[in-house]
Amino acid sequence: MANSLISVQIIPKTKTYEDVIPFVDAAIKIIDDAGVKYEVHPLETTMEGELSELLDIIRVMNEKMIELGSVNVITQVKILYQPSGIELSTLTEKYR
């Protein structure tokens, strides 16, 4: 069982203020390619996995934003670290 849930919102600043949705799509693709369980929500994406692996995914997402032409990136992160184990469904099942 995973030991962490991390919600991440990535906000790339582009040079000419172009639409950032393609940048966000690229960030979500990195999460998808990593193979971790995740859910996309309107303002953030929540991942489930091991803390170190999820933090590494966030690092790669930030690097990708710069590679794609962002001047800088603001990344907002919320972490639930629970060594005994945690799943996305534990916190949301009563609402589904």
TIROFI-577852 format. One record per atom (N, C-alpha, C): x, y, z; atom name; residue in three letters. Coordinates in nm, 3 decimals, padded with zeros to 5 digits. Layout:
<pts>
X|Y|Z|CA|ala
...
</pts>
This chain:
<pts>
00.084|-00.118|00.000|N|met
00.000|00.000|00.000|CA|met
00.089|00.125|00.000|C|met
00.043|00.228|-00.067|N|ala
00.116|00.354|-00.077|CA|ala
00.125|00.421|00.060|C|ala
00.228|00.503|00.078|N|asn
00.240|00.574|00.205|CA|asn
00.210|00.723|00.192|C|asn
00.174|00.769|00.071|N|ser
00.152|00.913|00.054|CA|ser
00.046|00.944|-00.051|C|ser
-00.022|01.054|-00.027|N|leu
-00.105|01.119|-00.128|CA|leu
-00.046|01.258|-00.146|C|leu
-00.023|01.297|-00.270|N|ile
00.027|01.431|-00.297|CA|ile
-00.063|01.496|-00.402|C|ile
-00.116|01.613|-00.366|N|ser
-00.189|01.694|-00.462|CA|ser
-00.095|01.801|-00.513|C|ser
-00.093|01.819|-00.644|N|val
00.000|01.913|-00.705|CA|val
-00.073|02.001|-00.806|C|val
-00.042|02.129|-00.800|N|gln
-00.091|02.225|-00.900|CA|gln
00.034|02.291|-00.957|C|gln
00.051|02.282|-01.087|N|ile
00.169|02.340|-01.151|CA|ile
00.124|02.460|-01.233|C|ile
00.195|02.572|-01.213|N|ile
00.158|02.697|-01.278|CA|ile
00.281|02.751|-01.351|C|ile
00.295|02.718|-01.479|N|pro
00.411|02.766|-01.554|CA|pro
00.390|02.911|-01.600|C|pro
00.496|02.989|-01.591|N|lys
00.494|03.125|-01.646|CA|lys
00.561|03.119|-01.781|C|lys
00.487|03.158|-01.883|N|thr
00.542|03.152|-02.018|CA|thr
00.596|03.290|-02.060|C|thr
00.683|03.290|-02.156|N|lys
00.749|03.414|-02.200|CA|lys
00.651|03.515|-02.258|C|lys
00.555|03.466|-02.335|N|thr
00.463|03.557|-02.403|CA|thr
00.319|03.538|-02.354|C|thr
00.304|03.480|-02.236|N|tyr
00.173|03.461|-02.174|CA|tyr
00.077|03.378|-02.260|C|tyr
00.134|03.281|-02.332|N|glu
00.049|03.195|-02.413|CA|glu
-00.030|03.099|-02.322|C|glu
-00.124|03.032|-02.380|N|asp
-00.209|02.935|-02.310|CA|asp
-00.121|02.830|-02.241|C|asp
-00.144|02.806|-02.114|N|val
-00.061|02.710|-02.039|CA|val
-00.120|02.569|-02.038|C|val
-00.238|02.550|-02.094|N|ile
-00.299|02.417|-02.092|CA|ile
-00.209|02.311|-02.156|C|ile
-00.143|02.337|-02.268|N|pro
-00.051|02.235|-02.321|CA|pro
00.062|02.201|-02.224|C|pro
00.105|02.297|-02.145|N|phe
00.208|02.273|-02.045|CA|phe
00.153|02.182|-01.935|C|phe
00.033|02.213|-01.890|N|val
-00.031|02.131|-01.785|CA|val
-00.055|01.989|-01.838|C|val
-00.097|01.978|-01.963|N|asp
-00.116|01.846|-02.023|CA|asp
00.015|01.767|-02.022|C|asp
00.125|01.834|-02.050|N|ala
00.256|01.767|-02.048|CA|ala
00.292|01.722|-01.907|C|ala
00.257|01.803|-01.807|N|ala
00.284|01.765|-01.668|CA|ala
00.202|01.642|-01.629|C|ala
00.077|01.639|-01.669|N|ile
-00.009|01.524|-01.638|CA|ile
00.041|01.400|-01.712|C|ile
00.093|01.415|-01.830|N|lys
00.149|01.301|-01.904|CA|lys
00.267|01.240|-01.828|C|lys
00.346|01.324|-01.764|N|ile
00.458|01.274|-01.684|CA|ile
00.406|01.186|-01.571|C|ile
00.299|01.229|-01.506|N|ile
00.238|01.150|-01.400|CA|ile
00.187|01.017|-01.457|C|ile
00.116|01.026|-01.569|N|asp
00.061|00.906|-01.632|CA|asp
00.172|00.809|-01.672|C|asp
00.278|00.862|-01.733|N|asp
00.390|00.776|-01.776|CA|asp
00.461|00.711|-01.658|C|asp
00.454|00.775|-01.541|N|ala
00.519|00.719|-01.421|CA|ala
00.447|00.596|-01.369|C|ala
00.320|00.581|-01.408|N|gly
00.246|00.461|-01.370|CA|gly
00.187|00.463|-01.230|C|gly
00.185|00.580|-01.165|N|val
00.124|00.587|-01.033|CA|val
-00.026|00.612|-01.047|C|val
-00.099|00.577|-00.944|N|lys
-00.243|00.604|-00.943|CA|lys
-00.262|00.753|-00.923|C|lys
-00.355|00.813|-00.999|N|tyr
-00.379|00.956|-00.986|CA|tyr
-00.520|00.991|-01.030|C|tyr
-00.564|01.108|-00.987|N|glu
-00.692|01.164|-01.029|CA|glu
-00.670|01.310|-01.064|C|glu
-00.722|01.351|-01.180|N|val
-00.716|01.490|-01.221|CA|val
-00.843|01.560|-01.175|C|val
-00.825|01.674|-01.111|N|his
-00.937|01.757|-01.065|CA|his
-00.922|01.894|-01.130|C|his
-01.022|01.979|-01.121|N|pro
-01.015|02.107|-01.191|CA|pro
-00.896|02.195|-01.154|C|pro
-00.853|02.193|-01.029|N|leu
-00.747|02.284|-00.986|CA|leu
-00.618|02.215|-00.943|C|leu
-00.618|02.082|-00.942|N|glu
-00.499|02.009|-00.901|CA|glu
-00.514|01.863|-00.941|C|glu
-00.403|01.793|-00.934|N|thr
-00.402|01.649|-00.960|CA|thr
-00.348|01.582|-00.834|C|thr
-00.414|01.474|-00.792|N|thr
-00.371|01.402|-00.673|CA|thr
-00.313|01.267|-00.715|C|thr
-00.193|01.239|-00.662|N|met
-00.122|01.114|-00.690|CA|met
-00.116|01.030|-00.563|C|met
-00.109|00.900|-00.583|N|glu
-00.096|00.803|-00.472|CA|glu
00.030|00.721|-00.496|C|glu
00.114|00.710|-00.394|N|gly
00.235|00.630|-00.410|CA|gly
00.331|00.648|-00.295|C|gly
00.455|00.614|-00.321|N|glu
00.561|00.630|-00.222|CA|glu
00.612|00.774|-00.227|C|glu
00.633|00.833|-00.111|N|leu
00.669|00.973|-00.102|CA|leu
00.786|01.010|-00.193|C|leu
00.894|00.936|-00.186|N|ser
01.013|00.971|-00.265|CA|ser
00.984|00.964|-00.415|C|ser
00.906|00.866|-00.458|N|glu
00.873|00.854|-00.599|CA|glu
00.786|00.971|-00.646|C|glu
00.689|01.008|-00.564|N|leu
00.599|01.118|-00.603|CA|leu
00.674|01.251|-00.607|C|leu
00.765|01.273|-00.513|N|leu
00.844|01.396|-00.514|CA|leu
00.934|01.401|-00.637|C|leu
00.985|01.287|-00.678|N|asp
01.066|01.282|-00.799|CA|asp
00.983|01.315|-00.922|C|asp
00.860|01.269|-00.926|N|ile
00.770|01.302|-01.038|CA|ile
00.750|01.453|-01.045|C|ile
00.732|01.516|-00.931|N|ile
00.714|01.661|-00.927|CA|ile
00.840|01.732|-00.978|C|ile
00.956|01.682|-00.943|N|arg
01.082|01.739|-00.994|CA|arg
01.085|01.732|-01.147|C|arg
01.050|01.616|-01.202|N|val
01.051|01.598|-01.347|CA|val
00.948|01.691|-01.413|C|val
00.833|01.708|-01.351|N|met
00.731|01.798|-01.405|CA|met
00.785|01.941|-01.415|C|met
00.852|01.987|-01.311|N|asn
00.908|02.122|-01.312|CA|asn
01.014|02.137|-01.419|C|asn
01.101|02.039|-01.431|N|glu
01.205|02.043|-01.534|CA|glu
01.144|02.046|-01.673|C|glu
01.037|01.973|-01.693|N|lys
00.970|01.969|-01.823|CA|lys
00.911|02.106|-01.859|C|lys
00.856|02.176|-01.760|N|met
00.800|02.308|-01.788|CA|met
00.907|02.403|-01.841|C|met
01.027|02.399|-01.783|N|ile
01.137|02.483|-01.830|CA|ile
01.181|02.438|-01.969|C|ile
01.189|02.307|-01.990|N|glu
01.226|02.252|-02.121|CA|glu
01.129|02.298|-02.230|C|glu
01.001|02.312|-02.194|N|leu
00.900|02.353|-02.291|CA|leu
00.896|02.505|-02.313|C|leu
00.977|02.578|-02.236|N|gly
00.985|02.722|-02.259|CA|gly
00.934|02.811|-02.148|C|gly
00.895|02.755|-02.035|N|ser
00.854|02.839|-01.923|CA|ser
00.972|02.917|-01.869|C|ser
00.946|03.040|-01.827|N|val
01.048|03.122|-01.763|CA|val
01.072|03.071|-01.621|C|val
00.962|03.038|-01.553|N|asn
00.968|02.979|-01.419|CA|asn
00.839|02.903|-01.394|C|asn
00.835|02.837|-01.280|N|val
00.719|02.752|-01.248|CA|val
00.687|02.768|-01.100|C|val
00.560|02.789|-01.071|N|ile
00.512|02.782|-00.933|CA|ile
00.445|02.647|-00.918|C|ile
00.485|02.573|-00.816|N|thr
00.426|02.442|-00.790|CA|thr
00.372|02.440|-00.648|C|thr
00.242|02.423|-00.639|N|gln
00.178|02.413|-00.508|CA|gln
00.155|02.266|-00.477|C|gln
00.197|02.225|-00.357|N|val
00.193|02.084|-00.321|CA|val
00.130|02.066|-00.184|C|val
00.043|01.966|-00.174|N|lys
-00.012|01.923|-00.045|CA|lys
00.026|01.776|-00.029|C|lys
00.080|01.742|00.087|N|ile
00.128|01.605|00.109|CA|ile
00.059|01.546|00.231|C|ile
00.006|01.427|00.213|N|leu
-00.038|01.344|00.325|CA|leu
00.057|01.226|00.330|C|leu
00.139|01.222|00.432|N|tyr
00.234|01.112|00.450|CA|tyr
00.185|01.027|00.566|C|tyr
00.157|00.902|00.537|N|gln
00.103|00.809|00.637|CA|gln
00.174|00.675|00.621|C|gln
00.283|00.655|00.696|N|pro
00.363|00.533|00.680|CA|pro
00.284|00.402|00.691|C|pro
00.173|00.404|00.764|N|ser
00.094|00.281|00.778|CA|ser
00.015|00.249|00.652|C|ser
00.008|00.344|00.557|N|gly
-00.060|00.322|00.430|CA|gly
-00.179|00.413|00.411|C|gly
-00.199|00.454|00.287|N|ile
-00.311|00.541|00.253|CA|ile
-00.345|00.522|00.105|C|ile
-00.473|00.534|00.072|N|glu
-00.520|00.526|-00.066|CA|glu
-00.614|00.642|-00.093|C|glu
-00.620|00.684|-00.219|N|leu
-00.713|00.790|-00.258|CA|leu
-00.855|00.757|-00.213|C|leu
-00.896|00.634|-00.233|N|ser
-01.034|00.596|-00.202|CA|ser
-01.067|00.608|-00.054|C|ser
-00.967|00.597|00.032|N|thr
-00.990|00.609|00.176|CA|thr
-01.052|00.744|00.210|C|thr
-01.010|00.846|00.141|N|leu
-01.059|00.981|00.171|CA|leu
-01.180|01.022|00.089|C|leu
-01.210|00.951|-00.018|N|thr
-01.317|00.996|-00.108|CA|thr
-01.433|00.899|-00.126|C|thr
-01.420|00.776|-00.078|N|glu
-01.521|00.675|-00.110|CA|glu
-01.661|00.712|-00.064|C|glu
-01.675|00.781|00.048|N|lys
-01.810|00.816|00.095|CA|lys
-01.878|00.919|00.006|C|lys
-01.803|00.986|-00.080|N|tyr
-01.858|01.086|-00.170|CA|tyr
-01.888|01.032|-00.309|C|tyr
-01.856|00.910|-00.333|N|arg
-01.872|00.853|-00.468|CA|arg
-01.993|00.763|-00.476|C|arg
</pts>
